[in-house]
Amino acid sequence: FNVLGLHEFDSDRKRMSVILGYPDNSVKLFVKGADTTMFNVIDKSYNMDLIKSTETHLHAYSSLGLRTLVIGMKELSTSEFEQWHAAYEAASTAVFGRAAMLKKISNNVENNVCILGASAIED
């Protein structure tokens, strides 16, 4: 796998993401974050049973005082990746407003993700 990009965690988005290049030339975005923000970027048309089941598990985990994370993924088309890459490179090398530009780019790409599941750990 090739790490093509990384959007670091920040307290506003409450999530982070990585873009990976696969040996078969596909490109995938993986996102992890707080359930409150992740359910805003999940593709709700994907599988409502899985989403509802994950919400049930998250509620049970949080009732036990566990810290939870939701994980999602989406495959990027060639054009989506190229558009993201050009914007990411420009933002990464910007002298002024770099953080705001990177935040905007991460918000643009971190959407319509398929839910993969959730985790819970003791704090």
N, CA, C and O atoms as a GROMACS GRO file, in nm:
protein
  492
    1PHE      N    1   0.084  -0.118   0.000
    1PHE     CA    2   0.000   0.000   0.000
    1PHE      C    3   0.088   0.124   0.000
    1PHE      O    4   0.195   0.125   0.062
    2ASN      N    5   0.044   0.225  -0.068
    2ASN     CA    6   0.113   0.354  -0.066
    2ASN      C    7   0.025   0.455   0.006
    2ASN      O    8  -0.093   0.471  -0.027
    3VAL      N    9   0.082   0.523   0.104
    3VAL     CA   10   0.009   0.630   0.171
    3VAL      C   11   0.018   0.753   0.081
    3VAL      O   12   0.126   0.810   0.062
    4LEU      N   13  -0.096   0.791   0.027
    4LEU     CA   14  -0.101   0.902  -0.068
    4LEU      C   15  -0.135   1.034  -0.002
    4LEU      O   16  -0.109   1.141  -0.057
    5GLY      N   17  -0.195   1.027   0.116
    5GLY     CA   18  -0.231   1.149   0.187
    5GLY      C   19  -0.283   1.118   0.325
    5GLY      O   20  -0.330   1.007   0.352
    6LEU      N   21  -0.275   1.217   0.411
    6LEU     CA   22  -0.320   1.202   0.549
    6LEU      C   23  -0.383   1.332   0.594
    6LEU      O   24  -0.324   1.440   0.580
    7HIS      N   25  -0.503   1.322   0.647
    7HIS     CA   26  -0.567   1.436   0.710
    7HIS      C   27  -0.567   1.407   0.858
    7HIS      O   28  -0.640   1.320   0.906
    8GLU      N   29  -0.485   1.481   0.932
    8GLU     CA   30  -0.468   1.455   1.073
    8GLU      C   31  -0.594   1.488   1.152
    8GLU      O   32  -0.678   1.567   1.109
    9PHE      N   33  -0.605   1.426   1.269
    9PHE     CA   34  -0.716   1.451   1.359
    9PHE      C   35  -0.714   1.597   1.400
    9PHE      O   36  -0.607   1.655   1.424
   10ASP      N   37  -0.831   1.656   1.407
   10ASP     CA   38  -0.843   1.787   1.472
   10ASP      C   39  -0.973   1.790   1.552
   10ASP      O   40  -1.068   1.717   1.523
   11SER      N   41  -0.974   1.875   1.652
   11SER     CA   42  -1.086   1.875   1.748
   11SER      C   43  -1.214   1.932   1.689
   11SER      O   44  -1.321   1.911   1.746
   12ASP      N   45  -1.208   2.002   1.576
   12ASP     CA   46  -1.330   2.051   1.512
   12ASP      C   47  -1.398   1.939   1.434
   12ASP      O   48  -1.519   1.918   1.448
   13ARG      N   49  -1.321   1.867   1.351
   13ARG     CA   50  -1.377   1.759   1.270
   13ARG      C   51  -1.400   1.633   1.353
   13ARG      O   52  -1.490   1.554   1.322
   14LYS      N   53  -1.320   1.614   1.456
   14LYS     CA   54  -1.326   1.495   1.543
   14LYS      C   55  -1.308   1.366   1.465
   14LYS      O   56  -1.371   1.264   1.495
   15ARG      N   57  -1.222   1.371   1.363
   15ARG     CA   58  -1.191   1.253   1.284
   15ARG      C   59  -1.059   1.274   1.213
   15ARG      O   60  -1.007   1.385   1.207
   16MET      N   61  -1.006   1.166   1.159
   16MET     CA   62  -0.886   1.172   1.077
   16MET      C   63  -0.904   1.076   0.962
   16MET      O   64  -0.988   0.986   0.967
   17SER      N   65  -0.824   1.094   0.857
   17SER     CA   66  -0.837   1.005   0.743
   17SER      C   67  -0.702   0.985   0.675
   17SER      O   68  -0.609   1.066   0.688
   18VAL      N   69  -0.695   0.875   0.603
   18VAL     CA   70  -0.577   0.842   0.524
   18VAL      C   71  -0.624   0.795   0.387
   18VAL      O   72  -0.727   0.728   0.376
   19ILE      N   73  -0.550   0.830   0.285
   19ILE     CA   74  -0.580   0.786   0.149
   19ILE      C   75  -0.468   0.691   0.108
   19ILE      O   76  -0.350   0.726   0.110
   20LEU      N   77  -0.509   0.569   0.070
   20LEU     CA   78  -0.414   0.464   0.036
   20LEU      C   79  -0.426   0.424  -0.110
   20LEU      O   80  -0.536   0.414  -0.164
   21GLY      N   81  -0.311   0.402  -0.172
   21GLY     CA   82  -0.306   0.346  -0.306
   21GLY      C   83  -0.280   0.197  -0.296
   21GLY      O   84  -0.190   0.154  -0.223
   22TYR      N   85  -0.358   0.119  -0.367
   22TYR     CA   86  -0.349  -0.026  -0.363
   22TYR      C   87  -0.269  -0.078  -0.483
   22TYR      O   88  -0.258  -0.008  -0.584
   23PRO      N   89  -0.214  -0.199  -0.471
   23PRO     CA   90  -0.137  -0.257  -0.583
   23PRO      C   91  -0.217  -0.267  -0.714
   23PRO      O   92  -0.158  -0.264  -0.822
   24ASP      N   93  -0.350  -0.280  -0.704
   24ASP     CA   94  -0.432  -0.290  -0.826
   24ASP      C   95  -0.468  -0.151  -0.883
   24ASP      O   96  -0.553  -0.140  -0.971
   25ASN      N   97  -0.402  -0.047  -0.832
   25ASN     CA   98  -0.420   0.093  -0.873
   25ASN      C   99  -0.550   0.157  -0.824
   25ASN      O  100  -0.581   0.269  -0.864
   26SER      N  101  -0.624   0.088  -0.739
   26SER     CA  102  -0.740   0.154  -0.678
   26SER      C  103  -0.692   0.244  -0.565
   26SER      O  104  -0.583   0.226  -0.511
   27VAL      N  105  -0.774   0.341  -0.530
   27VAL     CA  106  -0.742   0.437  -0.424
   27VAL      C  107  -0.860   0.439  -0.327
   27VAL      O  108  -0.975   0.453  -0.368
   28LYS      N  109  -0.829   0.424  -0.198
   28LYS     CA  110  -0.934   0.421  -0.098
   28LYS      C  111  -0.904   0.519   0.014
   28LYS      O  112  -0.790   0.540   0.055
   29LEU      N  113  -1.012   0.578   0.062
   29LEU     CA  114  -1.008   0.669   0.176
   29LEU      C  115  -1.059   0.593   0.298
   29LEU      O  116  -1.166   0.534   0.292
   30PHE      N  117  -0.983   0.594   0.407
   30PHE     CA  118  -1.027   0.536   0.534
   30PHE      C  119  -1.038   0.650   0.633
   30PHE      O  120  -0.948   0.733   0.645
   31VAL      N  121  -1.150   0.652   0.706
   31VAL     CA  122  -1.177   0.759   0.802
   31VAL      C  123  -1.213   0.695   0.936
   31VAL      O  124  -1.286   0.596   0.941
   32LYS      N  125  -1.160   0.752   1.044
   32LYS     CA  126  -1.202   0.709   1.177
   32LYS      C  127  -1.229   0.834   1.259
   32LYS      O  128  -1.163   0.936   1.243
   33GLY      N  129  -1.328   0.823   1.348
   33GLY     CA  130  -1.359   0.939   1.429
   33GLY      C  131  -1.474   0.914   1.525
   33GLY      O  132  -1.526   0.804   1.537
   34ALA      N  133  -1.510   1.020   1.592
   34ALA     CA  134  -1.619   1.016   1.689
   34ALA      C  135  -1.751   0.986   1.617
   34ALA      O  136  -1.774   1.032   1.506
   35ASP      N  137  -1.834   0.910   1.684
   35ASP     CA  138  -1.962   0.871   1.622
   35ASP      C  139  -2.045   0.992   1.582
   35ASP      O  140  -2.113   0.989   1.479
   36THR      N  141  -2.041   1.098   1.660
   36THR     CA  142  -2.123   1.215   1.630
   36THR      C  143  -2.086   1.278   1.497
   36THR      O  144  -2.175   1.327   1.426
   37THR      N  145  -1.960   1.277   1.461
   37THR     CA  146  -1.920   1.335   1.333
   37THR      C  147  -1.919   1.232   1.221
   37THR      O  148  -1.944   1.265   1.105
   38MET      N  149  -1.890   1.108   1.254
   38MET     CA  150  -1.884   1.005   1.150
   38MET      C  151  -2.022   0.977   1.090
   38MET      O  152  -2.033   0.954   0.970
   39PHE      N  153  -2.126   0.979   1.172
   39PHE     CA  154  -2.259   0.954   1.118
   39PHE      C  155  -2.306   1.067   1.028
   39PHE      O  156  -2.402   1.052   0.952
   40ASN      N  157  -2.238   1.182   1.035
   40ASN     CA  158  -2.268   1.292   0.942
   40ASN      C  159  -2.207   1.270   0.805
   40ASN      O  160  -2.252   1.331   0.707
   41VAL      N  161  -2.104   1.186   0.794
   41VAL     CA  162  -2.036   1.165   0.667
   41VAL      C  163  -2.060   1.026   0.608
   41VAL      O  164  -2.009   0.994   0.501
   42ILE      N  165  -2.137   0.944   0.679
   42ILE     CA  166  -2.168   0.808   0.632
   42ILE      C  167  -2.272   0.816   0.521
   42ILE      O  168  -2.366   0.896   0.527
   43ASP      N  169  -2.256   0.732   0.420
   43ASP     CA  170  -2.354   0.720   0.312
   43ASP      C  171  -2.475   0.645   0.368
   43ASP      O  172  -2.470   0.523   0.386
   44LYS      N  173  -2.581   0.718   0.396
   44LYS     CA  174  -2.699   0.659   0.463
   44LYS      C  175  -2.777   0.565   0.372
   44LYS      O  176  -2.861   0.488   0.420
   45SER      N  177  -2.752   0.570   0.242
   45SER     CA  178  -2.822   0.480   0.151
   45SER      C  179  -2.753   0.344   0.142
   45SER      O  180  -2.804   0.251   0.079
   46TYR      N  181  -2.637   0.332   0.206
   46TYR     CA  182  -2.555   0.211   0.194
   46TYR      C  183  -2.621   0.088   0.255
   46TYR      O  184  -2.658  -0.004   0.182
   47ASN      N  185  -2.637   0.085   0.386
   47ASN     CA  186  -2.693  -0.031   0.454
   47ASN      C  187  -2.747   0.014   0.589
   47ASN      O  188  -2.673   0.018   0.688
   48MET      N  189  -2.874   0.049   0.594
   48MET     CA  190  -2.932   0.103   0.716
   48MET      C  191  -2.929   0.003   0.831
   48MET      O  192  -2.916   0.044   0.947
   49ASP      N  193  -2.940  -0.127   0.802
   49ASP     CA  194  -2.933  -0.226   0.910
   49ASP      C  195  -2.797  -0.222   0.978
   49ASP      O  196  -2.789  -0.230   1.100
   50LEU      N  197  -2.691  -0.210   0.900
   50LEU     CA  198  -2.556  -0.202   0.956
   50LEU      C  199  -2.539  -0.074   1.037
   50LEU      O  200  -2.477  -0.076   1.144
   51ILE      N  201  -2.591   0.034   0.988
   51ILE     CA  202  -2.581   0.162   1.059
   51ILE      C  203  -2.656   0.154   1.192
   51ILE      O  204  -2.603   0.194   1.296
   52LYS      N  205  -2.778   0.102   1.189
   52LYS     CA  206  -2.856   0.090   1.313
   52LYS      C  207  -2.791  -0.007   1.412
   52LYS      O  208  -2.790   0.019   1.532
   53SER      N  209  -2.737  -0.116   1.362
   53SER     CA  210  -2.668  -0.212   1.448
   53SER      C  211  -2.544  -0.148   1.513
   53SER      O  212  -2.518  -0.168   1.631
   54THR      N  213  -2.471  -0.072   1.434
   54THR     CA  214  -2.353  -0.003   1.487
   54THR      C  215  -2.393   0.099   1.592
   54THR      O  216  -2.327   0.110   1.696
   55GLU      N  217  -2.500   0.173   1.568
   55GLU     CA  218  -2.549   0.269   1.668
   55GLU      C  219  -2.587   0.199   1.798
   55GLU      O  220  -2.559   0.250   1.906
   56THR      N  221  -2.650   0.083   1.787
   56THR     CA  222  -2.688   0.006   1.906
   56THR      C  223  -2.564  -0.036   1.984
   56THR      O  224  -2.559  -0.023   2.106
   57HIS      N  225  -2.464  -0.087   1.913
   57HIS     CA  226  -2.340  -0.127   1.979
   57HIS      C  227  -2.270  -0.007   2.044
   57HIS      O  228  -2.220  -0.017   2.156
   58LEU      N  229  -2.266   0.105   1.974
   58LEU     CA  230  -2.203   0.224   2.029
   58LEU      C  231  -2.272   0.269   2.156
   58LEU      O  232  -2.206   0.308   2.252
   59HIS      N  233  -2.404   0.265   2.158
   59HIS     CA  234  -2.478   0.304   2.278
   59HIS      C  235  -2.443   0.210   2.394
   59HIS      O  236  -2.422   0.256   2.506
   60ALA      N  237  -2.438   0.080   2.366
   60ALA     CA  238  -2.402  -0.017   2.470
   60ALA      C  239  -2.260   0.007   2.522
   60ALA      O  240  -2.236   0.003   2.642
   61TYR      N  241  -2.167   0.033   2.430
   61TYR     CA  242  -2.028   0.058   2.470
   61TYR      C  243  -2.017   0.185   2.554
   61TYR      O  244  -1.950   0.186   2.657
   62SER      N  245  -2.082   0.291   2.509
   62SER     CA  246  -2.071   0.416   2.582
   62SER      C  247  -2.139   0.407   2.718
   62SER      O  248  -2.098   0.474   2.813
   63SER      N  249  -2.244   0.326   2.729
   63SER     CA  250  -2.310   0.304   2.859
   63SER      C  251  -2.215   0.240   2.959
   63SER      O  252  -2.230   0.257   3.080
   64LEU      N  253  -2.118   0.166   2.907
   64LEU     CA  254  -2.016   0.103   2.994
   64LEU      C  255  -1.898   0.197   3.020
   64LEU      O  256  -1.803   0.159   3.089
   65GLY      N  257  -1.904   0.318   2.966
   65GLY     CA  258  -1.798   0.415   2.987
   65GLY      C  259  -1.680   0.398   2.893
   65GLY      O  260  -1.572   0.453   2.918
   66LEU      N  261  -1.700   0.324   2.786
   66LEU     CA  262  -1.591   0.302   2.690
   66LEU      C  263  -1.583   0.416   2.589
   66LEU      O  264  -1.684   0.480   2.558
   67ARG      N  265  -1.464   0.440   2.539
   67ARG     CA  266  -1.443   0.542   2.436
   67ARG      C  267  -1.459   0.473   2.301
   67ARG      O  268  -1.399   0.368   2.276
   68THR      N  269  -1.539   0.532   2.215
   68THR     CA  270  -1.573   0.466   2.089
   68THR      C  271  -1.518   0.541   1.968
   68THR      O  272  -1.496   0.662   1.973
   69LEU      N  273  -1.498   0.466   1.863
   69LEU     CA  274  -1.459   0.522   1.734
   69LEU      C  275  -1.539   0.450   1.626
   69LEU      O  276  -1.567   0.331   1.638
   70VAL      N  277  -1.575   0.522   1.522
   70VAL     CA  278  -1.641   0.465   1.406
   70VAL      C  279  -1.542   0.470   1.290
   70VAL      O  280  -1.469   0.567   1.273
   71ILE      N  281  -1.541   0.363   1.211
   71ILE     CA  282  -1.448   0.353   1.098
   71ILE      C  283  -1.529   0.342   0.970
   71ILE      O  284  -1.628   0.270   0.963
   72GLY      N  285  -1.486   0.416   0.868
   72GLY     CA  286  -1.553   0.413   0.739
   72GLY      C  287  -1.453   0.415   0.625
   72GLY      O  288  -1.334   0.443   0.645
   73MET      N  289  -1.501   0.385   0.505
   73MET     CA  290  -1.414   0.378   0.388
   73MET      C  291  -1.494   0.412   0.264
   73MET      O  292  -1.615   0.391   0.258
   74LYS      N  293  -1.423   0.467   0.165
   74LYS     CA  294  -1.484   0.482   0.033
   74LYS      C  295  -1.373   0.474  -0.071
   74LYS      O  296  -1.260   0.516  -0.049
   75GLU      N  297  -1.410   0.418  -0.184
   75GLU     CA  298  -1.318   0.411  -0.296
   75GLU      C  299  -1.328   0.541  -0.374
   75GLU      O  300  -1.438   0.590  -0.401
   76LEU      N  301  -1.213   0.595  -0.410
   76LEU     CA  302  -1.210   0.719  -0.487
   76LEU      C  303  -1.190   0.686  -0.634
   76LEU      O  304  -1.104   0.606  -0.670
   77SER      N  305  -1.269   0.748  -0.718
   77SER     CA  306  -1.248   0.733  -0.862
   77SER      C  307  -1.119   0.806  -0.901
   77SER      O  308  -1.065   0.883  -0.822
   78THR      N  309  -1.073   0.781  -1.019
   78THR     CA  310  -0.952   0.848  -1.067
   78THR      C  311  -0.969   0.999  -1.065
   78THR      O  312  -0.880   1.072  -1.022
   79SER      N  313  -1.084   1.046  -1.111
   79SER     CA  314  -1.106   1.192  -1.114
   79SER      C  315  -1.118   1.249  -0.972
   79SER      O  316  -1.067   1.358  -0.946
   80GLU      N  317  -1.184   1.178  -0.881
   80GLU     CA  318  -1.193   1.224  -0.742
   80GLU      C  319  -1.054   1.233  -0.680
   80GLU      O  320  -1.022   1.330  -0.612
   81PHE      N  321  -0.973   1.130  -0.703
   81PHE     CA  322  -0.838   1.132  -0.647
   81PHE      C  323  -0.756   1.245  -0.706
   81PHE      O  324  -0.689   1.317  -0.633
   82GLU      N  325  -0.760   1.262  -0.836
   82GLU     CA  326  -0.681   1.368  -0.900
   82GLU      C  327  -0.722   1.506  -0.851
   82GLU      O  328  -0.638   1.592  -0.827
   83GLN      N  329  -0.852   1.526  -0.836
   83GLN     CA  330  -0.902   1.654  -0.785
   83GLN      C  331  -0.854   1.675  -0.641
   83GLN      O  332  -0.806   1.783  -0.606
   84TRP      N  333  -0.868   1.571  -0.558
   84TRP     CA  334  -0.822   1.581  -0.420
   84TRP      C  335  -0.672   1.607  -0.416
   84TRP      O  336  -0.625   1.694  -0.344
   85HIS      N  337  -0.595   1.531  -0.495
   85HIS     CA  338  -0.449   1.541  -0.492
   85HIS      C  339  -0.401   1.682  -0.530
   85HIS      O  340  -0.312   1.736  -0.465
   86ALA      N  341  -0.459   1.739  -0.634
   86ALA     CA  342  -0.420   1.874  -0.676
   86ALA      C  343  -0.448   1.975  -0.564
   86ALA      O  344  -0.365   2.061  -0.534
   87ALA      N  345  -0.566   1.966  -0.505
   87ALA     CA  346  -0.602   2.058  -0.396
   87ALA      C  347  -0.514   2.036  -0.274
   87ALA      O  348  -0.472   2.132  -0.209
   88TYR      N  349  -0.486   1.910  -0.242
   88TYR     CA  350  -0.404   1.875  -0.126
   88TYR      C  351  -0.263   1.929  -0.143
   88TYR      O  352  -0.207   1.987  -0.050
   89GLU      N  353  -0.204   1.910  -0.260
   89GLU     CA  354  -0.068   1.959  -0.286
   89GLU      C  355  -0.063   2.111  -0.275
   89GLU      O  356   0.029   2.166  -0.216
   90ALA      N  357  -0.162   2.178  -0.332
   90ALA     CA  358  -0.165   2.324  -0.325
   90ALA      C  359  -0.178   2.371  -0.180
   90ALA      O  360  -0.109   2.465  -0.139
   91ALA      N  361  -0.264   2.307  -0.104
   91ALA     CA  362  -0.285   2.346   0.036
   91ALA      C  363  -0.162   2.316   0.120
   91ALA      O  364  -0.124   2.395   0.207
   92SER      N  365  -0.100   2.201   0.096
   92SER     CA  366   0.017   2.159   0.175
   92SER      C  367   0.136   2.253   0.158
   92SER      O  368   0.218   2.266   0.248
   93THR      N  369   0.144   2.317   0.044
   93THR     CA  370   0.258   2.407   0.018
   93THR      C  371   0.221   2.554   0.034
   93THR      O  372   0.305   2.641   0.010
   94ALA      N  373   0.098   2.581   0.073
   94ALA     CA  374   0.055   2.721   0.089
   94ALA      C  375   0.129   2.786   0.205
   94ALA      O  376   0.152   2.724   0.309
   95VAL      N  377   0.166   2.910   0.186
   95VAL     CA  378   0.234   2.984   0.291
   95VAL      C  379   0.133   3.041   0.391
   95VAL      O  380   0.157   3.042   0.511
   96PHE      N  381   0.021   3.088   0.339
   96PHE     CA  382  -0.082   3.147   0.425
   96PHE      C  383  -0.210   3.065   0.416
   96PHE      O  384  -0.248   3.021   0.307
   97GLY      N  385  -0.276   3.046   0.527
   97GLY     CA  386  -0.405   2.978   0.530
   97GLY      C  387  -0.398   2.828   0.509
   97GLY      O  388  -0.498   2.766   0.471
   98ARG      N  389  -0.282   2.768   0.532
   98ARG     CA  390  -0.264   2.625   0.508
   98ARG      C  391  -0.364   2.540   0.588
   98ARG      O  392  -0.428   2.452   0.532
   99ALA      N  393  -0.377   2.567   0.717
   99ALA     CA  394  -0.465   2.485   0.802
   99ALA      C  395  -0.610   2.491   0.755
   99ALA      O  396  -0.678   2.389   0.749
  100ALA      N  397  -0.657   2.610   0.723
  100ALA     CA  398  -0.795   2.625   0.677
  100ALA      C  399  -0.817   2.555   0.544
  100ALA      O  400  -0.922   2.494   0.521
  101MET      N  401  -0.718   2.563   0.455
  101MET     CA  402  -0.730   2.496   0.325
  101MET      C  403  -0.732   2.344   0.342
  101MET      O  404  -0.813   2.276   0.279
  102LEU      N  405  -0.645   2.292   0.426
  102LEU     CA  406  -0.641   2.146   0.448
  102LEU      C  407  -0.771   2.098   0.513
  102LEU      O  408  -0.819   1.989   0.482
  103LYS      N  409  -0.826   2.178   0.603
  103LYS     CA  410  -0.952   2.141   0.667
  103LYS      C  411  -1.065   2.136   0.564
  103LYS      O  412  -1.147   2.044   0.566
  104LYS      N  413  -1.069   2.232   0.475
  104LYS     CA  414  -1.172   2.236   0.371
  104LYS      C  415  -1.158   2.114   0.279
  104LYS      O  416  -1.259   2.052   0.242
  105ILE      N  417  -1.036   2.081   0.242
  105ILE     CA  418  -1.012   1.966   0.154
  105ILE      C  419  -1.053   1.836   0.222
  105ILE      O  420  -1.114   1.749   0.159
  106SER      N  421  -1.020   1.823   0.350
  106SER     CA  422  -1.060   1.700   0.422
  106SER      C  423  -1.211   1.689   0.431
  106SER      O  424  -1.266   1.580   0.414
  107ASN      N  425  -1.279   1.800   0.456
  107ASN     CA  426  -1.425   1.797   0.462
  107ASN      C  427  -1.486   1.761   0.326
  107ASN      O  428  -1.591   1.696   0.321
  108ASN      N  429  -1.422   1.803   0.219
  108ASN     CA  430  -1.473   1.772   0.085
  108ASN      C  431  -1.459   1.625   0.050
  108ASN      O  432  -1.546   1.569  -0.017
  109VAL      N  433  -1.352   1.562   0.093
  109VAL     CA  434  -1.329   1.421   0.055
  109VAL      C  435  -1.392   1.324   0.155
  109VAL      O  436  -1.429   1.212   0.118
  110GLU      N  437  -1.404   1.364   0.280
  110GLU     CA  438  -1.459   1.277   0.384
  110GLU      C  439  -1.612   1.283   0.384
  110GLU      O  440  -1.672   1.339   0.476
  111ASN      N  441  -1.673   1.227   0.282
  111ASN     CA  442  -1.819   1.225   0.274
  111ASN      C  443  -1.862   1.099   0.201
  111ASN      O  444  -1.785   1.038   0.126
  112ASN      N  445  -1.986   1.060   0.222
  112ASN     CA  446  -2.043   0.941   0.158
  112ASN      C  447  -1.958   0.816   0.177
  112ASN      O  448  -1.940   0.738   0.084
  113VAL      N  449  -1.906   0.800   0.298
  113VAL     CA  450  -1.824   0.682   0.326
  113VAL      C  451  -1.914   0.566   0.370
  113VAL      O  452  -2.021   0.586   0.429
  114CYS      N  453  -1.869   0.446   0.341
  114CYS     CA  454  -1.939   0.325   0.385
  114CYS      C  455  -1.889   0.290   0.524
  114CYS      O  456  -1.768   0.290   0.549
  115ILE      N  457  -1.979   0.261   0.613
  115ILE     CA  458  -1.941   0.227   0.748
  115ILE      C  459  -1.880   0.086   0.750
  115ILE      O  460  -1.935  -0.008   0.694
  116LEU      N  461  -1.765   0.075   0.815
  116LEU     CA  462  -1.701  -0.055   0.830
  116LEU      C  463  -1.728  -0.115   0.968
  116LEU      O  464  -1.732  -0.237   0.984
  117GLY      N  465  -1.746  -0.028   1.067
  117GLY     CA  466  -1.774  -0.078   1.201
  117GLY      C  467  -1.731   0.024   1.305
  117GLY      O  468  -1.712   0.142   1.275
  118ALA      N  469  -1.716  -0.025   1.427
  118ALA     CA  470  -1.680   0.062   1.539
  118ALA      C  471  -1.591  -0.014   1.634
  118ALA      O  472  -1.585  -0.137   1.632
  119SER      N  473  -1.521   0.060   1.717
  119SER     CA  474  -1.437   0.002   1.820
  119SER      C  475  -1.468   0.070   1.951
  119SER      O  476  -1.524   0.180   1.955
  120ALA      N  477  -1.430   0.004   2.060
  120ALA     CA  478  -1.449   0.064   2.192
  120ALA      C  479  -1.334   0.018   2.281
  120ALA      O  480  -1.296  -0.099   2.282
  121ILE      N  481  -1.279   0.114   2.356
  121ILE     CA  482  -1.170   0.084   2.448
  121ILE      C  483  -1.193   0.154   2.580
  121ILE      O  484  -1.269   0.250   2.588
  122GLU      N  485  -1.126   0.106   2.684
  122GLU     CA  486  -1.128   0.175   2.812
  122GLU      C  487  -1.037   0.295   2.803
  122GLU      O  488  -0.931   0.291   2.741
  123ASP      N  489  -1.079   0.403   2.867
  123ASP     CA  490  -0.996   0.523   2.869
  123ASP      C  491  -0.885   0.510   2.969
  123ASP      O  492  -0.805   0.602   2.984
   0.00000   0.00000   0.00000
